[in-house]
Amino acid sequence: LRKLSRGLNRSIVSQLSGENDDDPTVQQTWEKTLEEVSLGYIWHDESGDLDHVFLAKRFGLQQKAGKLRVIDDCSVGGINGALGVVEKYKVHALDETAAFLTWMLQFSQKGIELEGMSGRTYDMKHAYKQYGIAEADRKLVRLAVRNPVDHTVALFGINSLPFGASGSVGGFLRISLAVWYIGLVMFRLAWTAYFDDYTVFCRDMLISNTSKTVDNLFDLLGIEVAREGSKATGFSKQFKSLGVELDLRDFCRAEARIGHTSERREEIGAVLDDILRDRKSGV
């Protein structure tokens, strides 16, 4: 990578030099970059050195509701290709959540009377950005970003895990699963961890206790989670997790449901309507 970096770096700068400064995505990406500087996640490197660093290409990706996600492409400059891992990454996807619910429901088959169950999802704020990088990487890695104000390509050093680096995934998942394990073993929390989303279940009579336990655990570990807004809902019989809706209203009757959210159902319906309309019109 050291031998190839000079050519790769200049190629990335050339790509960014050709971007349209009037493009709203380019402008929003620059604004987001300046915001991260103010928060201390990255820092402006004014040296302009392209010979002793490895570049990652930063670009913006438009998501739903006009939200912009900034991606730091660490593949184009060869950074991701320099990483090797021996362990297999582990996350608790929807399968694990369903298995957890099934396990709890099976108590009804052992003669234990089921009680009401509720749940919620905790979402970490600026997940990757809460954790720093190794000093050696801080000296080597730079983000190349198009500056639509000065019509130049700016370089930024990084203080926290970049979103787009393979190493960030492994490092963050180790932390994520460690936090889950602490909650499971020390506090007997019935929860799962999917990257920065923690889905928690508890009996209705223990909602207050569970809520305080999780809040205190995150506070003690210095982890910022959403405490207000749409991602900070309280415990409920119906709640969203990993893009689906969990329904625990009939848990006392040994039933739990997992299905699409209303928004997702409308989206799927619209897609199917478009397909049927195109078929009728012969497209």
KAMO-V281155 format. One record per backbone hydrogen bond with DSSP energy under -1.0 kcal/mol. CO is the residue of the C=O (numbers start at 1). NH is the residue of the N-H. If there is no record, write none. Layout:
co=CO nh=NH
co=CO nh=NH
This chain:
co=1 nh=5
co=4 nh=8
co=5 nh=9
co=6 nh=10
co=7 nh=11
co=8 nh=12
co=9 nh=13
co=10 nh=14
co=11 nh=15
co=12 nh=16
co=13 nh=17
co=16 nh=19
co=20 nh=23
co=23 nh=27
co=24 nh=28
co=25 nh=29
co=26 nh=30
co=27 nh=31
co=28 nh=32
co=29 nh=33
co=30 nh=34
co=31 nh=35
co=32 nh=36
co=33 nh=37
co=34 nh=38
co=35 nh=39
co=36 nh=41
co=37 nh=40
co=41 nh=159
co=41 nh=160
co=43 nh=157
co=54 nh=142
co=56 nh=144
co=57 nh=73
co=59 nh=71
co=61 nh=69
co=64 nh=67
co=67 nh=63
co=69 nh=61
co=71 nh=59
co=73 nh=57
co=74 nh=80
co=75 nh=78
co=79 nh=82
co=80 nh=83
co=91 nh=93
co=93 nh=97
co=94 nh=98
co=95 nh=99
co=96 nh=100
co=97 nh=101
co=98 nh=102
co=99 nh=103
co=100 nh=104
co=101 nh=105
co=102 nh=106
co=104 nh=107
co=105 nh=108
co=106 nh=109
co=107 nh=110
co=107 nh=112
co=116 nh=204
co=118 nh=202
co=119 nh=236
co=120 nh=200
co=122 nh=198
co=123 nh=226
co=127 nh=130
co=128 nh=131
co=131 nh=161
co=134 nh=138
co=135 nh=139
co=137 nh=141
co=140 nh=54
co=142 nh=56
co=143 nh=156
co=144 nh=58
co=145 nh=154
co=147 nh=151
co=147 nh=152
co=152 nh=147
co=154 nh=145
co=155 nh=45
co=156 nh=143
co=157 nh=43
co=162 nh=164
co=162 nh=165
co=163 nh=72
co=164 nh=74
co=165 nh=169
co=166 nh=170
co=167 nh=171
co=168 nh=172
co=169 nh=173
co=170 nh=174
co=171 nh=175
co=172 nh=176
co=173 nh=177
co=174 nh=178
co=175 nh=179
co=176 nh=180
co=177 nh=181
co=178 nh=182
co=179 nh=183
co=180 nh=184
co=181 nh=185
co=182 nh=186
co=183 nh=189
co=189 nh=191
co=190 nh=201
co=192 nh=199
co=193 nh=92
co=194 nh=197
co=196 nh=124
co=197 nh=194
co=198 nh=122
co=199 nh=192
co=200 nh=120
co=202 nh=118
co=203 nh=206
co=204 nh=207
co=206 nh=210
co=207 nh=211
co=208 nh=212
co=209 nh=213
co=210 nh=214
co=211 nh=215
co=212 nh=216
co=213 nh=217
co=214 nh=218
co=215 nh=219
co=216 nh=220
co=217 nh=221
co=218 nh=223
co=219 nh=222
co=224 nh=125
co=229 nh=232
co=236 nh=119
co=237 nh=248
co=239 nh=246
co=241 nh=244
co=244 nh=241
co=245 nh=259
co=246 nh=239
co=247 nh=257
co=248 nh=251
co=250 nh=253
co=250 nh=255
co=251 nh=254
co=257 nh=247
co=259 nh=245
co=261 nh=265
co=262 nh=266
co=263 nh=267
co=264 nh=268
co=265 nh=269
co=266 nh=270
co=267 nh=271
co=268 nh=272
co=269 nh=273
co=270 nh=274
co=271 nh=275
co=272 nh=276
co=273 nh=277
co=274 nh=278
co=275 nh=279
co=276 nh=280
co=277 nh=281
co=278 nh=283
